[in-house]
Amino acid sequence: MQLTPFEVIKARAEERKGKEGLTQKISDYFGRPGWTLPGDDRVLAEMTRYVFAAGISRKVVDAKWADIEAAFLDFDPNFLNLQPDDYWHDLLSDKRIIRHGAKIEATRHNAAFVSDLGKEHGSAARFLIDWPDADQIGLLDFLSKRGERLGGMTGQYFLRAIGKDNFVISQDVLACLKGAGVPITGDGSSKAERRAIQEAFNIWAEQSGLPMSHISLTCALSVG
């Protein structure tokens, strides 16, 4: 693959946003003062937030979030796993939440998924965050297979929300990748295209020494 060097991508982003402007945007976007490893309840909470936000306005979900937290018992995965069928059935008519049957069922499935990861690895959060950055496509495949409704952009944004250093294949990032010589003819979701995307990010990470998330945002800001 004949790939445009990252320094060229970064120069384009700096030309559009200014050197200080690019630095500020990265700082604003990824600033995590006092960040600590999230608990597994927060892992399930962010999974659910992005599952429910898929296909609707994120603002709608955020506006109801306090009630959603309460309805789902603060997203304690082990406690949710103990709830009977009646609890989950009653959520279908609970006005505190967005009453979407498939997404409620996904939360039930993902509560078991997060609980299992915690039992298998001590911490679901640590397991996901420690997954090698050079194999993000493997992690996305893992989420898609073991979790529910965590494919596509949902899984990518969820990972970023819990502090995983990852790239997000937004439309701007996709345009950047195509322009840089990555062999993408579709939307970047096929296995071959995802392997090519991962290879490009691995090369840019080696060239720049930057985190994947910074490379991803710089790539997005280099186009348009």
C-alpha positions as CSV (number, residue, x, y, z in Angstrom):
1,M,0.0,0.0,0.0
2,Q,1.4,3.4,-1.1
3,L,0.4,5.5,1.9
4,T,0.7,9.2,2.3
5,P,3.1,9.9,5.2
6,F,1.5,11.1,8.4
7,E,3.5,14.3,8.5
8,V,1.7,15.3,5.3
9,I,-1.7,14.6,6.8
10,K,-0.8,16.6,9.9
11,A,0.5,19.5,7.8
12,R,-2.9,19.6,6.0
13,A,-4.7,19.7,9.3
14,E,-2.5,22.5,10.6
15,E,-3.1,24.4,7.3
16,R,-6.8,24.2,7.9
17,K,-6.9,24.7,11.7
18,G,-3.5,26.3,12.5
19,K,-0.8,24.6,14.5
20,E,-2.1,25.9,17.8
21,G,-5.7,25.3,16.7
22,L,-5.0,21.7,16.0
23,T,-3.3,21.2,19.3
24,Q,-6.2,22.9,21.1
25,K,-8.8,20.8,19.3
26,I,-7.0,17.6,20.2
27,S,-6.7,18.8,23.8
28,D,-10.4,19.8,24.1
29,Y,-11.6,16.5,22.5
30,F,-9.5,14.1,24.6
31,G,-8.8,16.0,27.7
32,R,-9.5,13.7,30.7
33,P,-8.4,15.5,33.9
34,G,-8.2,13.1,36.7
35,W,-9.1,10.2,34.5
36,T,-9.2,6.8,36.2
37,L,-10.1,3.4,35.0
38,P,-14.0,3.2,34.9
39,G,-15.8,0.6,36.8
40,D,-17.7,-2.2,35.0
41,D,-21.0,-0.4,35.7
42,R,-19.7,2.6,33.7
43,V,-18.7,0.2,30.9
44,L,-22.2,-1.1,30.7
45,A,-23.6,2.4,31.0
46,E,-21.6,3.7,28.1
47,M,-22.5,0.6,26.0
48,T,-26.1,1.3,26.7
49,R,-25.8,5.1,26.0
50,Y,-24.5,4.5,22.6
51,V,-26.8,1.6,21.8
52,F,-29.8,3.7,22.6
53,A,-28.4,6.7,20.7
54,A,-27.9,4.7,17.5
55,G,-30.4,6.1,15.0
56,I,-31.7,8.9,17.1
57,S,-30.4,12.2,18.5
58,R,-27.8,11.8,21.2
59,K,-29.4,14.8,22.9
60,V,-32.6,12.8,23.4
61,V,-30.7,10.1,25.3
62,D,-28.7,12.5,27.3
63,A,-31.8,14.4,28.4
64,K,-33.3,11.2,29.9
65,W,-30.1,9.8,31.1
66,A,-30.6,10.3,34.9
67,D,-33.9,8.4,34.6
68,I,-32.3,5.7,32.4
69,E,-29.6,5.2,35.0
70,A,-32.3,4.7,37.7
71,A,-34.4,2.4,35.6
72,F,-31.4,0.2,34.8
73,L,-30.3,0.0,38.5
74,D,-27.2,2.2,38.0
75,F,-26.0,-0.4,35.4
76,D,-24.5,-2.8,38.0
77,P,-24.0,-5.7,35.6
78,N,-24.1,-8.4,38.3
79,F,-27.2,-7.0,39.9
80,L,-29.0,-6.7,36.5
81,N,-28.2,-10.3,35.8
82,L,-30.2,-11.3,38.9
83,Q,-33.3,-9.5,37.7
84,P,-36.2,-11.7,36.6
85,D,-38.0,-11.7,33.3
86,D,-40.8,-9.5,34.8
87,Y,-38.3,-6.7,35.5
88,W,-37.2,-6.6,31.8
89,H,-40.7,-6.9,30.6
90,D,-41.8,-3.9,32.7
91,L,-39.1,-1.7,31.2
92,L,-41.1,-1.9,27.9
93,S,-43.7,0.4,29.5
94,D,-41.4,2.4,31.7
95,K,-41.7,6.1,30.7
96,R,-38.4,6.9,32.2
97,I,-36.5,5.3,29.4
98,I,-36.7,5.1,25.6
99,R,-39.0,2.2,25.2
100,H,-37.3,0.2,22.4
101,G,-37.6,-3.5,22.9
102,A,-34.5,-4.6,21.0
103,K,-32.3,-2.0,22.7
104,I,-33.7,-3.0,26.1
105,E,-32.9,-6.6,25.3
106,A,-29.5,-5.6,24.1
107,T,-28.8,-4.1,27.6
108,R,-29.8,-7.4,29.2
109,H,-27.5,-9.3,26.9
110,N,-24.6,-6.7,27.4
111,A,-25.1,-6.9,31.2
112,A,-24.3,-10.6,31.0
113,F,-21.4,-9.9,28.6
114,V,-19.8,-7.3,30.9
115,S,-20.3,-9.4,33.9
116,D,-18.7,-12.4,32.2
117,L,-15.7,-10.2,31.1
118,G,-15.3,-9.1,34.7
119,K,-15.3,-12.7,36.0
120,E,-12.9,-13.8,33.2
121,H,-10.4,-11.0,33.5
122,G,-11.0,-9.2,36.8
123,S,-12.2,-6.0,35.1
124,A,-14.1,-5.7,31.8
125,A,-12.8,-2.1,31.5
126,R,-9.2,-3.1,31.9
127,F,-9.5,-5.9,29.4
128,L,-11.0,-3.7,26.8
129,I,-8.6,-0.8,27.3
130,D,-5.6,-3.1,27.4
131,W,-6.5,-4.7,24.1
132,P,-3.6,-4.0,21.7
133,D,-4.1,-0.7,19.8
134,A,-2.5,-2.4,16.7
135,D,-5.5,-4.8,16.5
136,Q,-8.5,-2.5,17.0
137,I,-10.3,-4.4,14.2
138,G,-9.9,-7.5,16.3
139,L,-11.5,-5.7,19.2
140,L,-14.4,-4.4,17.1
141,D,-15.0,-7.9,15.9
142,F,-14.9,-9.2,19.5
143,L,-17.5,-6.6,20.6
144,S,-19.7,-7.5,17.6
145,K,-19.6,-11.2,18.4
146,R,-19.8,-11.2,22.2
147,G,-21.9,-8.1,22.7
148,E,-25.3,-7.0,21.3
149,R,-25.7,-4.1,18.9
150,L,-22.1,-3.0,19.3
151,G,-21.0,-3.2,15.7
152,G,-20.3,-0.3,13.4
153,M,-19.9,3.2,14.8
154,T,-21.6,2.3,18.1
155,G,-18.7,0.1,19.2
156,Q,-16.1,2.6,18.1
157,Y,-17.7,5.5,20.0
158,F,-18.3,3.4,23.1
159,L,-14.6,2.4,23.2
160,R,-13.6,6.1,23.0
161,A,-16.1,7.0,25.8
162,I,-14.5,4.6,28.3
163,G,-11.0,5.8,27.5
164,K,-9.8,3.4,25.0
165,D,-7.2,4.8,22.6
166,N,-8.8,4.1,19.3
167,F,-9.6,5.4,15.9
168,V,-13.1,6.2,14.7
169,I,-14.0,5.6,11.1
170,S,-16.1,8.7,10.6
171,Q,-16.9,10.1,7.2
172,D,-14.1,12.6,7.4
173,V,-11.6,9.9,8.5
174,L,-12.8,7.7,5.7
175,A,-12.2,10.6,3.2
176,C,-8.7,11.1,4.6
177,L,-7.9,7.4,4.3
178,K,-9.1,7.2,0.8
179,G,-7.1,10.3,-0.2
180,A,-4.0,8.9,1.5
181,G,-4.0,5.8,-0.7
182,V,-5.8,3.2,1.5
183,P,-7.7,0.8,-0.8
184,I,-11.3,1.6,0.2
185,T,-14.1,1.5,-2.3
186,G,-17.0,1.1,0.1
187,D,-17.8,2.5,3.6
188,G,-14.8,0.9,5.3
189,S,-16.8,-1.9,7.0
190,S,-15.7,-4.9,5.0
191,K,-13.0,-7.2,6.5
192,A,-10.5,-6.3,3.8
193,E,-11.1,-2.6,4.2
194,R,-10.8,-2.7,7.9
195,R,-7.5,-4.6,7.7
196,A,-6.3,-1.9,5.3
197,I,-7.5,0.8,7.7
198,Q,-5.7,-0.8,10.6
199,E,-2.5,-1.2,8.6
200,A,-2.6,2.5,7.8
201,F,-3.1,3.6,11.4
202,N,-0.4,1.3,12.5
203,I,2.0,2.8,10.0
204,W,1.1,6.3,11.0
205,A,1.4,5.5,14.7
206,E,4.9,4.2,14.0
207,Q,5.8,7.3,12.0
208,S,4.5,9.8,14.5
209,G,4.6,8.1,17.9
210,L,1.1,9.5,18.5
211,P,-1.9,7.8,20.1
212,M,-4.4,6.3,17.7
213,S,-7.1,8.7,18.8
214,H,-4.9,11.7,18.1
215,I,-4.0,10.4,14.6
216,S,-7.7,9.7,14.0
217,L,-8.8,13.3,14.9
218,T,-5.9,14.8,12.9
219,C,-6.9,12.8,9.9
220,A,-10.5,14.0,10.2
221,L,-9.4,17.6,10.5
222,S,-7.2,17.4,7.5
223,V,-10.1,17.2,5.0
224,G,-13.1,19.3,4.2
